[in-house]
C-alpha cells in the first residue's frame, strides 16, 4: 500500500514539474524572442512595407481579434447557456438528453478547419454572406460552444438542488425560476466561462483561413467586411522566412492578451473583483474623511 502511494505521489510530482516546465519553456521562448521587438509603433501601427508586414505593426490585427472574440463569446454563450439550462432543467427525456450530449461531444471533437469549411459552405456559398468578421466570428463561436455548454451545465448541476426543489414545491414556473434563481446564481460562472471561451477563440487560426481573415487591410468596424486577426497574421508571417522577428513579436502580443483574459476570468470567478472595488471604495472614503 505504501509503495502504491509513493508511486502515485511520484507520478503526480513528475507530471506537475513536466507541465510547469513545458509551459515555462514556451513562455520563455516567445517572450525572449518577441519582447525586444514590441514597441508603441508595433502596437499602434498597421502592417507596411514592400514585403507585406516587414514594417509597421499589428494594430488592425489586435482590434480585429478582439471583435472576433466578442462575436464568438456572444454566439457561444447565448447558445451554450440556453442548451445547458434546457438539458438540466427542462429536458425530461433521456433520449433527447443523450442526443444533446452526443451532439455537443461531436462538435467538440470536430477539427476547427472543418467548422470553418462548414461555415464557408453554409453561409458564404448557400446564403451568399460575404467573407467577413461575422462569418469568422460565427465559426469561432461554434468551435467554443461545447466548452461553454459543458461548463454551464456543470455549474447548474452543482447548484444546491434544495433551491430548485423548493421552487417546484411552491409551484413556481420554470421560466421564472431560471430568470430569478438559476441565472443570478451562476452569473459569475457564465461571465468567466465566456471570457475563457473567448481566449480559446482568439488564438484559433484554421477556421479563419476560408471565411473572413486577411493578411493586410480590412476594416475592423464593419461586420460584413474581412478583418485582420493576430493568429492569421502570425501564420502568414511565419510563411515568410525573412519576417520571423515580426512573427515572434506578434506571438508575444497574442500571449499577453491571453494572459490578461485568463487573469480577468479568475478575478471574476473568485469574486476578487468585488473585493478590489470595495477596497478602493473604502480607501477613497477614508481619504475624503481625512
Backbone as numpy.savetxt, mean C-alpha at the origin, in Angstrom:
# Nx Ny Nz CAx CAy CAz Cx Cy Cz
13.09 -33.47 25.48 12.26 -32.26 25.48 13.12 -31.01 25.48
14.15 -31.01 26.33 15.05 -29.86 26.40 15.79 -29.66 25.07
16.18 -30.80 24.47 16.89 -30.69 23.18 15.99 -30.09 22.10
14.69 -30.49 22.12 13.75 -29.92 21.16 13.57 -28.42 21.35
13.48 -28.00 22.64 13.35 -26.57 22.93 14.58 -25.81 22.46
15.75 -26.41 22.66 17.00 -25.76 22.24 17.06 -25.62 20.74
16.62 -26.65 20.02 16.63 -26.61 18.55 15.68 -25.52 18.05
14.49 -25.47 18.66 13.50 -24.46 18.24 14.01 -23.05 18.51
14.58 -22.82 19.70 15.10 -21.50 20.05 16.25 -21.11 19.11
17.12 -22.08 18.84 18.25 -21.81 17.96 17.76 -21.44 16.55
16.75 -22.19 16.08 16.20 -21.91 14.76 15.55 -20.53 14.71
14.86 -20.16 15.78 14.23 -18.84 15.85 15.28 -17.74 15.80
16.35 -17.90 16.60 17.40 -16.89 16.63 18.09 -16.77 15.27
18.38 -17.92 14.65 19.04 -17.90 13.34 18.15 -17.23 12.30
16.87 -17.57 12.31 15.93 -16.97 11.36 15.83 -15.47 11.56
15.73 -15.04 12.82 15.61 -13.61 13.12 16.84 -12.85 12.66
18.02 -13.41 12.99 19.27 -12.75 12.59 19.39 -12.69 11.08
19.00 -13.77 10.39 19.08 -13.82 8.94 18.18 -12.76 8.30
16.93 -12.68 8.78 15.99 -11.71 8.22 16.48 -10.28 8.45
16.92 -10.00 9.68 17.41 -8.65 10.00 18.63 -8.32 9.15
19.51 -9.29 8.98 20.73 -9.06 8.19 20.41 -8.77 6.73
19.46 -9.53 6.18 19.08 -9.31 4.78 18.45 -7.93 4.60
17.53 -7.58 5.50 16.88 -6.27 5.42 17.90 -5.15 5.58
18.79 -5.30 6.57 19.81 -4.28 6.79 20.73 -4.17 5.58
21.07 -5.32 4.97 21.93 -5.31 3.79 21.29 -4.59 2.62
20.00 -4.84 2.40 19.29 -4.16 1.30 19.26 -2.66 1.54
18.89 -2.27 2.76 18.81 -0.85 3.08 20.18 -0.19 2.96
21.20 -0.85 3.47 22.54 -0.28 3.42 23.01 -0.10 1.98
22.75 -1.10 1.15 23.18 -1.05 -0.24 22.50 0.12 -0.97
21.18 0.22 -0.83 20.44 1.28 -1.54 20.81 2.65 -0.99
20.88 2.77 0.33 21.17 4.08 0.93 22.59 4.53 0.59
23.56 3.63 0.70 24.94 4.01 0.41 25.14 4.38 -1.05
24.39 3.72 -1.95 24.53 4.01 -3.38 23.74 5.24 -3.81
22.61 5.49 -3.13 21.70 6.51 -3.62 21.69 7.83 -2.89
22.04 7.83 -1.58 21.86 9.05 -0.79 22.74 10.20 -1.27
23.91 9.88 -1.78 24.81 10.93 -2.25 24.35 11.61 -3.52
23.41 11.00 -4.22 22.94 11.56 -5.49 21.58 12.24 -5.37
21.03 12.24 -4.14 19.72 12.87 -3.92 19.92 14.28 -3.38
19.31 15.25 -4.04 19.34 16.64 -3.58 18.01 17.29 -3.94
17.89 18.58 -3.66 16.63 19.27 -3.91 16.27 19.29 -5.39
17.27 19.45 -6.26 17.01 19.43 -7.69 16.45 18.08 -8.14
16.99 17.00 -7.55 16.53 15.67 -7.91 15.08 15.46 -7.46
14.71 16.03 -6.32 13.36 15.86 -5.80 12.35 16.75 -6.54
12.75 17.98 -6.87 11.78 18.97 -7.35 11.90 19.28 -8.85
12.71 18.51 -9.57 12.80 18.69 -11.02 12.36 17.43 -11.74
11.91 17.62 -12.98 11.51 16.50 -13.81 12.70 15.98 -14.62
12.62 14.75 -15.12 13.74 14.19 -15.90 14.04 15.03 -17.14
15.31 15.18 -17.41 15.76 15.95 -18.57 16.94 15.23 -19.21
17.48 15.82 -20.26 18.69 15.31 -20.88 18.44 14.59 -22.19
19.49 14.53 -23.01 19.40 13.85 -24.29 19.19 12.36 -24.10
19.93 11.78 -23.16 19.63 10.41 -22.74 18.56 10.52 -21.66
17.36 10.03 -21.94 16.21 10.28 -21.09 16.50 9.94 -19.63
16.35 10.94 -18.77 16.56 10.75 -17.34 17.98 10.98 -16.88
18.88 11.33 -17.79 20.27 11.53 -17.40 20.46 12.80 -16.57
19.53 13.73 -16.70 19.56 14.96 -15.92 18.20 15.18 -15.27
18.13 16.18 -14.38 16.87 16.47 -13.71 16.61 15.48 -12.58
15.32 15.31 -12.27 14.99 14.47 -11.13 13.73 13.65 -11.33
12.98 13.49 -10.25 11.83 12.56 -10.28 10.57 13.21 -9.71
10.43 14.51 -9.90 9.28 15.21 -9.34 7.95 14.59 -9.77
7.72 14.49 -11.08 6.46 13.94 -11.56 6.29 12.47 -11.19
7.39 11.75 -11.07 7.30 10.34 -10.68 6.83 10.22 -9.24
7.30 11.10 -8.36 6.86 11.07 -6.97 5.38 11.42 -6.88
4.99 12.50 -7.56 3.59 12.93 -7.52 2.69 11.85 -8.12
3.11 11.29 -9.26 2.32 10.25 -9.90 2.16 9.02 -9.02
3.22 8.62 -8.35 3.15 7.45 -7.47 2.19 7.69 -6.31
2.20 8.89 -5.77 1.31 9.22 -4.65 -0.15 9.18 -5.10
-0.42 9.75 -6.29 -1.80 9.71 -6.80 -2.23 8.28 -7.09
-1.36 7.48 -7.68 -1.68 6.08 -7.92 -1.95 5.34 -6.62
-1.17 5.65 -5.60 -1.36 5.02 -4.30 -2.73 5.35 -3.73
-3.15 6.61 -3.83 -4.45 7.01 -3.29 -5.60 6.33 -4.04
-5.48 6.22 -5.36 -6.52 5.52 -6.12 -6.58 4.06 -5.72
-5.42 3.43 -5.57 -5.37 2.02 -5.17 -5.95 1.83 -3.78
-5.63 2.74 -2.85 -6.17 2.64 -1.49 -7.68 2.79 -1.51
-8.19 3.79 -2.23 -9.63 4.02 -2.29 -10.36 2.80 -2.86
-9.84 2.27 -3.96 -10.48 1.14 -4.61 -10.43 -0.11 -3.72
-9.28 -0.42 -3.20 -9.11 -1.67 -2.43 -9.80 -1.61 -1.08
-9.77 -0.45 -0.41 -10.39 -0.34 0.92 -11.91 -0.41 0.80
-12.48 0.32 -0.15 -13.94 0.26 -0.32 -14.39 -1.17 -0.62
-13.71 -1.82 -1.55 -14.09 -3.17 -1.93 -13.77 -4.17 -0.81
-12.59 -4.02 -0.18 -12.16 -4.96 0.84 -13.00 -4.89 2.10
-13.36 -3.69 2.55 -14.16 -3.53 3.77 -15.56 -4.09 3.55
-16.17 -3.76 2.42 -17.51 -4.26 2.13 -17.51 -5.79 2.06
-16.53 -6.34 1.37 -16.45 -7.80 1.22 -16.22 -8.48 2.56
-15.34 -7.92 3.39 -15.03 -8.51 4.69 -16.23 -8.47 5.62
-16.94 -7.34 5.66 -18.10 -7.23 6.54 -19.23 -8.15 6.06
-19.42 -8.22 4.75 -20.45 -9.14 4.25 -20.12 -10.58 4.62
-18.86 -10.96 4.47 -18.46 -12.35 4.71 -18.55 -12.72 6.18
-18.37 -11.75 7.07 -18.37 -12.05 8.51 -19.70 -11.77 9.20
-20.49 -10.84 8.67 -21.73 -10.44 9.34 -22.98 -10.89 8.58
-23.01 -10.68 7.29 -24.23 -10.93 6.52 -24.31 -12.34 5.96
-23.18 -12.87 5.54 -23.19 -14.17 4.84 -23.50 -15.31 5.81
-24.56 -16.06 5.51 -24.94 -17.21 6.34 -24.75 -18.53 5.61
-24.42 -18.46 4.34 -24.22 -19.67 3.55 -22.74 -20.06 3.54
-22.45 -21.26 3.95 -21.08 -21.74 3.93 -20.53 -21.83 2.50
-21.40 -22.13 1.57 -20.97 -22.25 0.18 -20.53 -20.89 -0.35
-21.35 -19.86 -0.11 -21.00 -18.51 -0.57 -19.74 -18.02 0.12
-19.64 -18.28 1.44 -18.43 -17.89 2.18 -17.19 -18.55 1.64
-17.32 -19.82 1.30 -16.18 -20.56 0.73 -15.78 -19.99 -0.62
-16.79 -19.65 -1.43 -16.52 -19.07 -2.75 -15.81 -17.72 -2.61
-16.26 -16.90 -1.66 -15.62 -15.60 -1.43 -14.17 -15.78 -1.00
-13.95 -16.66 -0.03 -12.58 -16.90 0.46 -11.69 -17.45 -0.65
-12.23 -18.37 -1.44 -11.45 -18.94 -2.55 -11.12 -17.88 -3.58
-12.08 -17.00 -3.87 -11.85 -15.93 -4.84 -10.76 -14.98 -4.36
-10.83 -14.61 -3.09 -9.82 -13.71 -2.53 -8.43 -14.35 -2.59
-8.36 -15.63 -2.24 -7.07 -16.33 -2.29 -6.54 -16.43 -3.72
-7.44 -16.65 -4.68 -7.01 -16.74 -6.07 -6.48 -15.41 -6.57
-7.16 -14.31 -6.22 -6.69 -12.99 -6.64 -5.32 -12.70 -6.02
-5.14 -13.13 -4.76 -3.86 -12.89 -4.09 -2.72 -13.64 -4.77
-3.03 -14.78 -5.40 -1.97 -15.60 -6.01 -1.73 -15.27 -7.48
-2.56 -14.41 -8.07 -2.39 -14.05 -9.48 -1.18 -13.13 -9.63
-0.25 -13.40 -10.52 0.87 -12.48 -10.76 0.37 -11.10 -11.15
1.05 -10.08 -10.64 0.59 -8.71 -10.87 0.56 -8.34 -12.35
1.44 -8.92 -13.14 1.45 -8.62 -14.58 0.16 -9.12 -15.23
-0.40 -10.22 -14.73 -1.66 -10.75 -15.25 -2.81 -9.81 -14.89
-2.75 -9.24 -13.69 -3.77 -8.26 -13.30 -3.70 -7.05 -14.23
-2.48 -6.61 -14.54 -2.33 -5.51 -15.49 -2.88 -5.87 -16.86
-2.65 -7.10 -17.29 -3.17 -7.55 -18.58 -4.69 -7.59 -18.59
-5.27 -8.02 -17.45 -6.74 -8.04 -17.34 -7.31 -6.63 -17.44
-6.74 -5.69 -16.72 -7.22 -4.30 -16.78 -7.05 -3.75 -18.18
-5.95 -4.09 -18.83 -5.73 -3.64 -20.22 -6.82 -4.17 -21.13
-7.12 -5.47 -21.03 -8.12 -6.06 -21.91 -9.53 -5.61 -21.58
-9.84 -5.48 -20.28 -11.22 -5.18 -19.88 -11.55 -3.70 -20.04
-10.68 -2.84 -19.54 -10.98 -1.41 -19.54 -10.52 -0.72 -20.84
-9.27 -0.98 -21.22 -8.69 -0.24 -22.34 -9.18 -0.76 -23.68
-9.18 -2.09 -23.86 -9.59 -2.66 -25.14 -11.12 -2.71 -25.26
-11.80 -3.22 -24.23 -13.25 -3.42 -24.32 -14.03 -2.12 -24.22
-13.67 -1.29 -23.22 -14.45 -0.07 -22.97 -13.75 1.20 -23.45
-12.60 1.04 -24.12 -11.88 2.18 -24.70 -11.50 3.25 -23.69
-11.27 2.83 -22.45 -10.73 3.76 -21.45 -9.25 3.98 -21.78
-8.79 5.20 -21.86 -7.38 5.42 -22.25 -6.40 4.92 -21.18
-5.21 4.59 -21.64 -4.13 4.25 -20.70 -3.90 5.47 -19.82
-4.07 5.32 -18.54 -4.11 6.50 -17.70 -3.83 6.17 -16.24
-3.82 7.23 -15.44 -3.68 7.09 -14.00 -4.81 6.25 -13.42
-6.02 6.40 -13.96 -7.17 5.67 -13.45 -7.02 4.17 -13.65
-6.68 3.75 -14.87 -6.55 2.31 -15.13 -5.39 1.72 -14.34
-4.28 2.46 -14.21 -3.15 1.97 -13.41 -3.53 1.86 -11.95
-4.25 2.84 -11.43 -4.67 2.80 -10.03 -5.62 1.65 -9.75
-6.54 1.38 -10.71 -7.47 0.25 -10.53 -6.70 -1.06 -10.49
-5.71 -1.23 -11.38 -4.91 -2.46 -11.39 -4.19 -2.65 -10.05
-3.61 -1.57 -9.53 -2.93 -1.66 -8.24 -3.93 -1.96 -7.12
-5.14 -1.38 -7.23 -6.16 -1.64 -6.23 -6.59 -3.10 -6.22
-6.75 -3.69 -7.40 -7.09 -5.11 -7.49 -5.97 -5.96 -6.89
-4.74 -5.55 -7.13 -3.59 -6.31 -6.65 -3.55 -6.37 -5.13
-3.88 -5.25 -4.45 -3.77 -5.21 -2.98 -5.10 -5.48 -2.29
-6.18 -5.67 -3.06 -7.49 -5.95 -2.48 -7.48 -7.15 -1.53
-6.88 -8.30 -1.90 -6.89 -9.44 -0.97 -6.24 -9.13 0.37
-5.16 -8.35 0.36 -4.50 -7.98 1.60 -5.45 -7.20 2.51
-6.19 -6.26 1.92 -7.14 -5.46 2.70 -8.27 -6.33 3.22
-8.83 -7.16 2.37 -9.98 -7.98 2.75 -9.64 -8.92 3.90
-8.50 -9.57 3.82 -8.11 -10.53 4.86 -7.84 -9.81 6.18
-7.17 -8.66 6.14 -6.87 -7.91 7.37 -8.15 -7.40 8.03
-9.07 -6.86 7.24 -10.31 -6.31 7.81 -11.19 -7.45 8.33
-11.25 -8.55 7.61 -12.03 -9.70 8.07 -11.49 -10.21 9.41
-10.18 -10.26 9.53 -9.57 -10.67 10.79 -9.89 -9.69 11.91
-9.89 -8.39 11.60 -10.20 -7.38 12.61 -11.63 -7.52 13.11
-12.56 -7.80 12.20 -13.96 -7.99 12.59 -14.11 -9.25 13.45
-13.46 -10.32 13.05 -13.56 -11.57 13.80 -12.91 -11.47 15.18
-11.92 -10.58 15.34 -11.25 -10.41 16.63 -11.98 -9.46 17.57
-13.08 -8.87 17.09 -13.88 -8.01 17.97 -14.51 -8.84 19.08
-14.86 -8.16 20.15 -15.60 -8.82 21.23 -16.98 -9.23 20.71
-17.21 -10.52 20.58 -18.46 -11.00 19.98 -19.68 -10.69 20.84
-19.43 -10.37 22.12 -20.55 -10.06 23.00 -21.30 -8.81 22.53
-20.54 -7.83 21.97 -21.18 -6.63 21.45 -22.17 -6.98 20.34
-21.74 -7.86 19.47 -22.60 -8.24 18.34 -23.80 -9.04 18.83
-23.57 -9.94 19.80 -24.69 -10.72 20.34 -25.70 -9.83 21.05
-25.20 -8.84 21.79 -26.11 -7.89 22.46 -26.91 -7.10 21.44
-26.27 -6.74 20.33 -26.98 -6.00 19.28 -28.12 -6.84 18.70
-27.83 -8.13 18.47 -28.87 -9.02 17.97 -30.00 -9.16 18.99
-29.63 -9.25 20.28 -30.63 -9.43 21.33 -31.56 -8.22 21.43
-31.02 -7.04 21.17 -31.81 -5.81 21.24 -32.61 -5.56 19.96
-32.43 -6.42 18.98 -33.17 -6.28 17.74 -32.64 -5.20 16.81
-31.37 -4.84 16.98 -30.76 -3.81 16.14 -30.48 -4.39 14.76
-30.80 -3.64 13.74 -30.56 -4.08 12.38 -29.06 -4.15 12.09
-28.70 -5.04 11.20 -27.28 -5.24 10.87 -26.66 -3.99 10.25
-27.42 -3.31 9.41 -26.88 -2.10 8.78 -26.51 -1.06 9.83
-27.40 -0.85 10.79 -27.15 0.12 11.86 -25.98 -0.33 12.73
-25.91 -1.63 13.02 -24.83 -2.17 13.84 -23.48 -1.98 13.16
-23.44 -2.20 11.85 -22.18 -2.04 11.12 -21.72 -0.59 11.12
-22.68 0.34 10.94 -22.31 1.76 10.88 -21.94 2.33 12.24
-22.64 1.90 13.29 -22.46 2.51 14.60 -21.56 1.72 15.55
-21.35 0.45 15.26 -20.55 -0.37 16.16 -19.29 -0.90 15.51
-19.45 -1.66 14.42 -18.30 -2.36 13.85 -17.31 -1.39 13.22
-17.77 -0.51 12.34 -16.86 0.41 11.66 -16.12 1.34 12.62
-16.78 1.94 13.64 -16.02 2.76 14.60 -14.97 1.97 15.37
-15.26 0.71 15.69 -14.31 -0.10 16.45 -13.07 -0.43 15.63
-13.26 -0.71 14.33 -12.13 -1.14 13.50 -11.59 -0.02 12.62
-11.95 1.23 12.88 -11.53 2.31 11.98 -10.02 2.47 11.94
-9.34 2.28 13.08 -7.88 2.37 13.08 -7.27 1.27 12.21
-7.83 0.08 12.30 -7.34 -1.03 11.49 -7.58 -0.77 10.00
-8.70 -0.14 9.68 -9.00 0.18 8.28 -7.99 1.18 7.73
-7.74 2.24 8.49 -6.80 3.27 8.03 -5.39 2.69 7.92
-4.98 1.95 8.95 -3.64 1.36 8.94 -3.47 0.37 7.80
-4.48 -0.46 7.57 -4.43 -1.43 6.49 -4.38 -0.74 5.14
-5.16 0.35 4.99 -5.13 1.11 3.74 -3.76 1.66 3.44
-3.09 2.18 4.46 -1.75 2.74 4.27 -0.76 1.64 3.88
-0.84 0.49 4.56 0.05 -0.63 4.22 -0.22 -1.14 2.81
-1.50 -1.19 2.44 -1.84 -1.60 1.07 -1.28 -0.60 0.06
-1.36 0.69 0.40 -0.80 1.71 -0.49 0.70 1.58 -0.62
1.38 1.22 0.47 2.83 1.05 0.41 3.21 -0.14 -0.47
2.35 -1.15 -0.47 2.59 -2.30 -1.35 2.34 -1.91 -2.81
1.28 -1.13 -3.03 0.92 -0.74 -4.40 1.93 0.23 -5.00
2.47 1.12 -4.18 3.35 2.17 -4.70 4.67 1.60 -5.22
5.01 0.38 -4.80 6.27 -0.20 -5.24 6.13 -1.19 -6.40
4.90 -1.37 -6.89 4.68 -2.35 -7.95 5.02 -1.76 -9.32
5.63 -2.58 -10.14 6.02 -2.14 -11.49 5.24 -2.86 -12.58
5.12 -4.17 -12.45 4.56 -4.99 -13.53 3.17 -4.53 -13.98
2.23 -4.21 -13.07 0.89 -3.81 -13.55 0.89 -2.52 -14.36
1.95 -1.71 -14.22 1.98 -0.41 -14.87 2.52 -0.46 -16.30
3.09 -1.59 -16.68 3.80 -1.64 -17.96 2.88 -1.39 -19.15
1.64 -1.85 -19.08 0.73 -1.76 -20.23 -0.37 -0.73 -20.07
-0.59 -0.21 -18.87 -1.89 0.43 -18.63 -1.82 1.87 -18.14
-0.69 2.53 -18.15 -0.77 3.93 -17.77 0.51 4.62 -17.38
1.60 3.90 -17.24 2.85 4.54 -16.82 3.69 4.91 -18.03
4.35 6.05 -17.94 5.28 6.48 -18.99 6.58 6.90 -18.33
7.64 6.95 -19.14 8.97 7.23 -18.61 9.18 8.71 -18.36
8.82 9.53 -19.33 9.00 10.97 -19.21 7.75 11.66 -19.73
7.33 12.71 -19.04 6.15 13.46 -19.44 4.97 13.08 -18.56
3.80 13.24 -19.09 2.61 12.90 -18.34 2.24 14.00 -17.36
0.97 14.11 -17.09 0.49 15.09 -16.14 -0.10 14.37 -14.95
0.21 14.87 -13.76 -0.22 14.19 -12.54 -1.57 14.68 -12.05
-2.19 15.63 -12.77 -3.45 16.19 -12.30 -4.63 15.78 -13.17
-4.42 14.87 -14.12 -5.50 14.42 -14.98 -5.69 12.92 -14.82
-6.91 12.54 -14.44 -7.19 11.15 -14.12 -7.10 10.25 -15.33
-7.40 10.76 -16.51 -7.42 9.94 -17.72 -6.21 10.19 -18.61
-5.10 10.59 -18.01 -3.85 10.79 -18.75 -2.78 9.86 -18.19
-1.80 9.47 -19.02 -0.69 8.66 -18.51 0.07 9.40 -17.42
0.77 8.66 -16.60 1.42 9.25 -15.44 2.78 8.59 -15.21
3.70 9.35 -14.66 4.97 8.77 -14.26 4.83 8.11 -12.89
5.67 7.12 -12.64 5.65 6.42 -11.35 7.07 6.00 -11.00
7.40 6.08 -9.74 8.78 5.79 -9.30 9.24 4.38 -9.68
8.48 3.32 -9.42 8.99 1.98 -9.78 9.19 1.80 -11.27
8.28 2.35 -12.08 8.44 2.24 -13.54 9.63 3.07 -14.01
9.80 4.24 -13.41 10.96 5.09 -13.74 12.26 4.37 -13.39
12.27 3.71 -12.24 13.45 2.93 -11.83 13.70 1.79 -12.80
12.65 1.12 -13.22 12.77 0.03 -14.19 13.41 0.50 -15.49
12.98 1.65 -15.96 13.51 2.19 -17.21 14.96 2.66 -17.05
15.27 3.25 -15.91 16.64 3.70 -15.68 17.61 2.53 -15.63
17.19 1.43 -15.03 18.06 0.26 -14.94 18.32 -0.35 -16.31
17.43 -0.07 -17.27 17.65 -0.56 -18.63 18.69 0.23 -19.38
19.11 1.36 -18.81 20.15 2.17 -19.44 21.39 2.10 -18.55
22.40 1.40 -19.00 23.57 1.11 -18.17 24.28 2.36 -17.69
24.12 3.46 -18.41 24.84 4.69 -18.04 24.14 5.47 -16.93
22.95 5.02 -16.53 22.16 5.80 -15.57 21.91 5.04 -14.27
22.84 4.20 -13.88 22.66 3.44 -12.65 22.67 4.35 -11.42
23.41 5.46 -11.46 23.44 6.37 -10.32 22.06 6.99 -10.09
21.37 7.35 -11.18 20.01 7.88 -11.08 19.05 6.80 -10.58
19.29 5.56 -10.98 18.43 4.46 -10.53 18.56 4.25 -9.03
19.79 4.29 -8.50 19.99 4.14 -7.06 19.32 5.28 -6.30
19.43 6.49 -6.82 18.81 7.65 -6.17 17.29 7.51 -6.18
16.73 7.03 -7.28 15.29 6.81 -7.36 14.84 5.73 -6.38
15.62 4.66 -6.28 15.31 3.60 -5.33 15.36 4.12 -3.89
16.31 4.99 -3.61 16.43 5.58 -2.27 15.19 6.40 -1.94
14.72 7.21 -2.87 13.51 8.01 -2.65 12.31 7.11 -2.41
12.20 6.04 -3.21 11.07 5.12 -3.06 11.09 4.44 -1.70
12.27 4.01 -1.26 12.38 3.36 0.05 12.03 4.34 1.17
12.45 5.59 1.04 12.12 6.59 2.06 10.60 6.76 2.17
9.91 6.78 1.04 8.46 6.90 1.06 7.83 5.69 1.73
8.34 4.50 1.44 7.81 3.28 2.05 8.03 3.28 3.55
9.19 3.73 4.00 9.47 3.79 5.44 8.50 4.75 6.12
8.27 5.90 5.51 7.33 6.88 6.08 5.93 6.29 6.18
5.49 5.59 5.15 4.15 4.99 5.16 4.02 3.94 6.26
5.04 3.10 6.44 4.98 2.07 7.47 5.01 2.69 8.87
5.80 3.73 9.06 5.82 4.41 10.36 4.46 5.03 10.64
3.87 5.67 9.64 2.55 6.28 9.79 1.50 5.23 10.14
1.57 4.08 9.48 0.63 3.00 9.77 0.76 2.53 11.21
1.99 2.38 11.67 2.22 1.92 13.04 1.75 2.96 14.06
1.95 4.23 13.76 1.49 5.29 14.65 -0.03 5.25 14.80
-0.72 5.02 13.69 -2.19 4.99 13.72 -2.71 3.77 14.46
-2.19 2.59 14.16 -2.71 1.37 14.75 -2.40 1.28 16.25
-1.30 1.90 16.67 -0.92 1.86 18.09 -1.56 2.98 18.90
-2.22 3.92 18.21 -2.82 5.04 18.91 -1.82 6.09 19.33
-0.59 5.97 18.85 0.46 6.91 19.25 0.19 8.31 18.73
-0.51 8.40 17.59 -0.80 9.71 17.02 -1.64 10.56 17.96
-2.66 9.94 18.57 -3.49 10.68 19.52 -2.71 11.12 20.74
-1.79 10.26 21.18 -0.98 10.62 22.34 -0.04 11.78 22.02
0.51 11.77 20.81 1.41 12.86 20.40 0.64 14.17 20.34
-0.57 14.13 19.74 -1.38 15.35 19.65 -1.76 15.85 21.05
-2.11 14.90 21.92 -2.46 15.28 23.29 -1.27 15.89 24.01
-0.10 15.31 23.79 1.12 15.84 24.44 1.43 17.24 23.95
1.32 17.45 22.62 1.58 18.78 22.06 0.55 19.78 22.58
-0.72 19.34 22.67 -1.76 20.21 23.19 -1.51 20.62 24.63
-1.08 19.66 25.45 -0.78 19.97 26.85 0.39 20.93 26.97
1.43 20.69 26.16 2.58 21.59 26.16 2.17 23.01 25.78
1.34 23.10 24.75 0.89 24.42 24.32 0.04 25.08 25.39
-0.79 24.30 26.09 -1.66 24.84 27.14 -0.81 25.42 28.27
0.18 24.65 28.73 1.03 25.14 29.82 1.88 26.31 29.39
2.25 26.34 28.10 3.02 27.49 27.60 2.18 28.76 27.64
0.88 28.63 27.26 -0.01 29.79 27.27 -0.23 30.28 28.71
-0.37 29.32 29.64 -0.57 29.71 31.05 0.63 30.45 31.61
1.82 30.04 31.16 3.03 30.71 31.66 3.14 32.11 31.08
